[in-house]
Amino acid sequence: MKSNSLLNYYKMILKKVSFDDFLLEKEYQKALKFIHPSERPKLDQWMIENRLLRN
């Protein structure tokens, strides 16, 4: 699976589990492990734009 495909896959998953903070954090950490390091800032920006990133 291409890197961008993984990023899009995890965006979809994160959106679906956003109702539960525990699941969101678990899937976010998993995404950080599997996506390419250069894609991490894009994921973080997407999380901020969608108000999913918790401080």
Residue pairs with C-beta under 8 A, 6 or more apart in sequence:
1 9
3 35
3 36
3 38
3 39
4 39
6 31
6 34
6 35
6 36
6 39
7 35
7 39
7 42
7 43
10 27
10 30
10 31
10 34
10 35
10 43
11 43
11 46
13 27
13 31
14 24
14 27
14 28
14 31
14 47
14 52
15 50
15 52
17 23
17 24
17 27
18 24
18 50
18 52
21 54
24 52
24 54
25 54
28 47
31 43
32 40
32 43
35 43
44 53
47 53
